């Protein structure tokens, strides 16, 4: 059974949960070599790496997914699943539409200042491939870019050995509004998006999850392009009181544990009975999971239940951990929301399980992990926009402040700056 810690032993708890999005030296070395090859050889290197890592003979003619491939994908996706994708997309659109920022302008006499919000011209979205399909990731990354007004959205995803992309991925990309879908993956895809090749347009920002090589490549090209974040292992933290249902707690605990062996699930509660019943229920439900081995390893290394002195202490600990997902299963979760200072996304009450956010509710599921919710935010429309300031003073406006500029610039030892303002009024001009 999962060990129940006491909050007095918080050092042990923190040590157990200490994880971050680190990159091993051998991974970074390989990624730098790949990036350098793409920069120097372009398509030739991209095609070589795709053959090496994906087993597909890529070329300039088959790199892009054709419309007939998308049509074929629609024919094999069941109607009920297609309808679910469309409903999810509508919720995501509705939520992210509210994030759009407006231009503004300030006028005082002859002085006008303002800000313009501009979309990125081109965005790259990385979608993992392999045996699994991740349509939710497709929707969550492409829809905010579309709402932001990005001119061209380029989605990349690794092909199978026959050059086939999972139909569900293609359908989701079409629903979300991808302008171009390319059959490339790994660090080589990230490098191609960042630097451009004959077949891959250079983008302004790259978003989307991937393996250690993709994460390392995004870290390496940051500065050449923008990126969303460097994501670490997934995590859920549940704050619960005596009103919580231990069966629900256990199910939510395991929903993260089945992600992968490094995923972390945490329960903080002042109720000893709940802690014990939840621990027993976790063991019971674990035996029924198809991904039991993955979940069991996650629980062994990172599954943690902590008995706190009070519910407020539970929130204090939660804020210090700054989890990716935070569930509040208390008698008044909406009121307790005010106690949260650091979290990627918060789920309130027993009918708001974390997978609701993963797939359907609308808020983005690309979230800060490994404690980075202390200073960063979920993926949003803002990731695909930038702002530009402007200044427009007439002669009267500058006349009212050029002497202030003169004093300020000279205080910093920048006399040419001062002269640039004062010269316009020399000789009684």
LINWOTA-V813625 format. One line per field, one symbol per residue. ss: DSSP state (h for helix, s for strand, l for the rest). phi: phi as a letter, one per 20 degrees, with the letter a starting at -180 (. if undefined). psi: psi as a letter, one per 40 degrees, with the letter a starting at -180 (. if undefined). A space follows every 50 residues. Layout:
ss->???
phi->???
psi->???
This chain:
ss->lllssshhhhhhhhhhllllllllhhhhhhhhhhhhhhhhhlhhhhhhhh hhhhlllllllllsllhhhhhhhhhhllhhhhhhhhhhhhhhhhhhhlll lllsssssllsssssssssllsssssslllllllhhhhhhhhhhhhhhll lsssssslllllllllhhhhhhhhhhlllssslllhhhhhhhhhhlllll llllsssllllhhhhhhhhhhsllssslllllllsssssslllllhhhhh hhhhhhhllllllssssssllhhhhhhhhhhhhhhhlllllhhhhhhhhh hhlsssslllhhhhhhhhhhhlllssssslllhhhhhhhlllllssssll lllhhhhhhllllllllllllhhhllllllhhhhssssssssslhhhhhl lhhhhhhhhhhlllhhhhhhhhhhhhhhl
phi->.ffdeeffdfffffffefbbeecfgffffffffffffffedlggffffff ffedmdfebfedfefefffffffffdeggfffffgfffffffffffgfef edfbbcccmedccacdecfffbcddecgdnfedcfffgffeeffffffng fbddecbfeffemeeggfffffffffofebcdecbmffffffffdncfdc ffdebccoeaffffffffffefofcecfadeeffbccddcdfffefffgf ffgffegfgafefccccdbedfffgffffffffffgfeefegffffffff ecfcdcedfbfffgfffgffelffdcdddcfcffffgfeedcafbdddnf dcfgfgffccfpgfeecfdlnfffbccfgbggfdcbdcebcbdegfffgf bffffgfffffemdfffffgefffcfmmf
psi->ihhhiieefdddddddehiigihiddddddddddddddddebdddddddd dddeehgiiddedhhidddddddddehidddddddddddddddddddeeh iiiiihhhbehhiihhhhiidhihhhhibadiigddddddddddddddeh dhhhhiihiideehihddddddddddfhdhhigiaaddddddddeiadeh ihidihiiiaadddddddddehddiiidihhaiiihhhhiaeeihddddd dddddddecideihhhhhiehdddddddddddddddeehdfddddddddd dehhhhhididddddddddddgidhhhhgidgdddedeehdhidihhhie fgidedddddddiiehihifeeedeiiihaddeeiiihiihgiaddddde eddddddddddefgdddddddddeeiff.
